[in-house]
Amino acid sequence: MHKNSVAFDALILAGGRSSRLGGVPKQSLVFHGQTLLERAVAAAAGARLTVVVGDAGVLPGESGEGHPLPLSVRPANLLACREEPPFAGPAAAIAAGLDTLARNGGGAPYSLVLACDMPLAAQAVAVLRDALLQSDPGVRPGGVVARSEDGRTQPLAGFYSTAGLKRSCADLASRNALVNGSVRALLASLDVQLVTVPAGSTADVDTWDDAAALGVAAGNQHAWESPAHSRRQRGRQVVKSQDETLEEWCRALLQAYKLEDVQVDINAVLALAGVAAHSVVRPAAPLTTFIAGFAAGLAAAPGREMDAASMDAALAVARSLAADYDAEAAGTPGE
């Protein structure tokens, strides 16, 4: 089988808020002398066209306006666009990227979907591409998707049937479910093959602790950062870790509500928010945690402070409900 027998375009997703990094765009972070965006674009080498879907403040539009990409070299086949509305989630970003590719002559049978926050993603992409190449051309799957050694699926590291992706995007859009929609819902109808990839190749950077563990640094952003980001960061000398920031914010909230004696399990609340965001839709995260906290307060005996058992019970109900919703409404790619 010829090495280049499967043609593909690439979609690099770089449009998140990076809220857990204090607003520092993930694509600007540096690993082994390259920005994470440079590494993601390099991982997509061989693509007919590559589109970066990200913040309009740091990405040039199709007109060429805007700030330069954090790339030392811009490939000739590189495009850029933005999902609408901004920060509408990866499902909307995939749809926007497919539209941009189609307008610029794209149309390869497969599309590589790759988040920009995995510094070692090139290793996963190589294994996934080989798996696709080794499949029978007559019965190729609807996609090949990365699975870590511990069994975790990473849907934002995979090759997908372009036609299948377009159908899924159209289906979600017809139900007004594309904006802030679940990636699992987008990919549920695709018959994909899960492929185990090298250890660490899908490890991503969501927090400064993640960055430190992977050896990722903040880098020099001044040449390309957006004006809004410059205003936010002006005068800041020290970037706190995520844990420090959350603990400080939690204390401030408790003091404001005169609840200084209440014990809050921050990790449990964040875990619940993550389950809700992935299983339902992203805005379900704050809604779920609010209702769970409210329910825990009501469950406590009148006149008593909310206890740990009440909070644990409320969180357990919400986790179970979100898991059931995911299994029934969204599904899991390839399963």
N, C-alpha and C positions, 0 to 999 in steps of 0.2 A: 504494500500500500504506500502511495506517495505521501511524503510528509506534509505537503500543502494541499491535500485533497479535500479538506473541509474549509471553505471560505467563511470568514466571520467578520462582523463589525464589533466595536467595543463601546460600552457605556460605562464611564467612570463616574460614580456618584460622590459628589463633594459639596452637597448643599445643606448639611445639617447646621444647627445653631451652635454646636460645640459648647452648650451651656455648662456641662460638667468640666470643661477646660477653661472656664472663665471667659468664654467668648473668643478664645484664640482659635482661629480656623485650623481644623485638622490637617488640611492639605499643605499648610505651611510648616508643620513640624518636620524635623530633620532626623534622618537615620543614616548613618554611615556616609555623611556628606551630601545626601540627596533629600529633597523634600518628599513627603509621603505622596504628593501628587506626581512628582517625577518618577517615583518608583512604581506607582500604579500605571502610569502611561507606558513605562518600560515593560511592565508585566504583560501589557496588551500588544506587545510587538508582534507583527504579522497580521494585524487587523487591517482590513481594507480602509475603513474609516474609524476614527475614534472620536467620541463626543464626551466632553466633560460637562456634567450637569451640576451647576453650583451657584454660589453667591454672585449676583450680578455686580456687586461692588468690587470683586476681585477678578472677575472673568470678563474678557472682552466678548461682546455680543457678535452676532453674525455681521454687523456693520463694521466691526473692528474697533468700536468705541469701548472705553472702560479702562480699567487698570490691567497691567500685564499679568499673565499667569505666573505663579511661582515656579517657573521652569527655566533652567539655564539654556535649554534648546527647545524650540517649539517645532514639533514635527509638521511636515507639510499637510498631512492628512488629519490634523487635529481640529475639531470643531468645539464650540461651546454654546450652551444654552442654559435656561433657567426654568424650573417647573413653576406653574402658576396654579394658585398663588404661591409665593415664596414659602419655604419651609412646610410644604404640603406633604412631605414624607417620601420615602423611597419609591412607593408604587407610582405616585404622580411624577417623580423624577424619571423613572423608567419610561413612562408614556411620553414625556417631553423629549427625552433622548431619542426615542424611536421616531418621533415626528421630525426632529432635526435631521436625523440620518436620511429619512425618506426624501426630504426636501433637497438634500445635497447629493443625491445619486446613490445613497446606500440601498441595501437590499440583499445583503449576504444571507444565506440560509440560516446561519446561526449568529447569535449575539452574545458576546461575553458581557455579563453584568458583574461589575467589580466595585465594591466600596473602596474609598481611597485611604481608609484608616488601618490597613493591614500591611505593615512594613515588609513582611516576608511572603506576600501574596504570590509573587512570581513562581515560587516553588509549587504552590497549589495549582496555579494556572497551567503549568507545564504538565502536571499529572492529569488534570482534567482534560487537557487537549489530547494527550496520548490516549486516554480512555475513549474519547469520542472518535479519534482516528481508527482505533482498533475495533470499533463496533462495525457490524455488517451494514454497508451503505444502504441496503434495501430495507432494513428494519431499524434504523437508527432511532434512539429514544428522543423524547421531546426535550431532553436536556441532560446534562451531567452536572451534578451539584456537589460541592465540597462537604465532606463529613470529617470531623476531627477524629483523632485516635480514641477519644473518650465517647464518641458517638454523637456529638453535637453537630447538627446540620447548620451550614452557613449559606443561606440562599443568596446572599450578595457576593458570592464567589462561585459562579457557574456559567456554563454555556447553555443557552436556551434556543429552542426553535424560534426564529424571528416571527414566523407566521403565528405560532402559538402565543407568543407574547402579545402580539398585536390584537389577537382575538380576545385574550384575557383583559387587556386594557380597555378595549371597546365594551366588553361586557360590564366591567366595573363602572365605566363612565356612563353607560346607559341606565345604571341603577343609582347614579349620583354617589357612588361608593369609592371613587378613585382618590379624591382628595382625603388625605389622612387615612387612607385605606390600609388594610393589613397586607404585608408582602405575602404572607401565606395564602391569603384569599386570592391574590393575583396569580399565584403560581399553582394553586390547588388543582386546576384542571389539566396541568401539564404532566405527562407521563415521564418522569425523570428518573435517572439512575444515580444513586448516591455513591460517591467515590471517596474512599478514605485517602486523605492527603497527608503530607509530612507533618510531624509534630510541630506546632507553633506557627505553621504557615497561614492559619486563619486567625491568629491572635490579633485583636484589634485594640485601638487606643480610644477609650472613652473618658478616661480620667488621667490626672497627672500621676497617680500611682501606677496605672497601666503603662504610661509613658516611661516612668522610671524603671519598671520591671523589664521593659523591652529595650532599654537603652536609647529611647527616642528623646530628642531635645527640642526646646522651643524654637531655636533657629533665629535668623534675622528676618523680620517681617517688614521693615520700614520701606523697602523698595516697592512693595506691592499691596500693602494692607489698605483696606477701604477707609474712607474718611470717617465713617461712623465708628469703626473699630479703633481708629487712632484716637478719637475723642474719648472713648471708653477707657483706653489704656493709658492716656496721658497722665503722667505723674505717678504711675504705679511702679514701684521698684521691686516688690517682692510678690510672687504669685503663691498663694496658699495652696496647700493640698486640698483635694476634694473633702476629705474627712474633716479637716480643720474648719473649712468653710461651712460645712453642713452643721457641725456641732455648734459653731458660733451663732449661726442663723437660728438653730433650734432653741438655743438659750434665749436669744432675743425675742423670739415668738412667745416662749413660755413666760418670760418676764412681762411682756406686753399684755398677756391675758391673765396675769397674776396666777400662773400655774407652775411656779418654780419647783414645786415638790413632785410634779408628775414625771415619771420615767418614760422616755420615748425610745423605742427600739428603732433607730433610724434605718438600720439595714433591713429590718422586716418590712417597714413601710416602703422603702425603695424597691424591694423585691416584689411586693404586691403591685406597685405601680408598673414595674417592668412586665409582669404577667398580663396585666390589663391592657397595656399598650400593644403587646405582641399578639394577644389572643383576640382582642376586639378591634379597636382603632386607637390611634395614639392619644386623642383627647380623653379617652376613657381612663387614663392614668390618674389625673388629678380628681376627676369625678369619683372614681372608685375609692381612693384614699380618703376623700372628704366624707363620703357616706359611711365607710367603715369606721372612721373615727367618731362620727356622730352616733352611730349605732352602739359603739363601745361605751360612749358616755351615757346613753339611755339605759344600757344594760346594768350599769353600776347602781347600787342601791341608792334611793333618794337620800340626799344629804351627805353622801360619802364621796370621796374622791374616786376617780376611775382607777380600777386596779388592773394589774397585768393580765389576769385571767379574762377580764372583759375585753381587753384589746386583742388578746390572742384569739379569742373566739370570733370576734368580728373580722379579723384578718383571715381566719381560716374559711369563713363563709364566703368572703369575696374571692379568695384564691380558687376555691372549688367551683364557684359560679363561672369565673373567667375560664378555667380549664374546660368546663363542660361546653361553654360557648365556642371555644377554639375547636374542640373535637367535632362539634355538630355543624358549625357555620363556616369555619375556615378550612379545616383539613390541614394535613401536613404533606409537603411536596414529596412525591415518590412513595408515599405510604397509603 
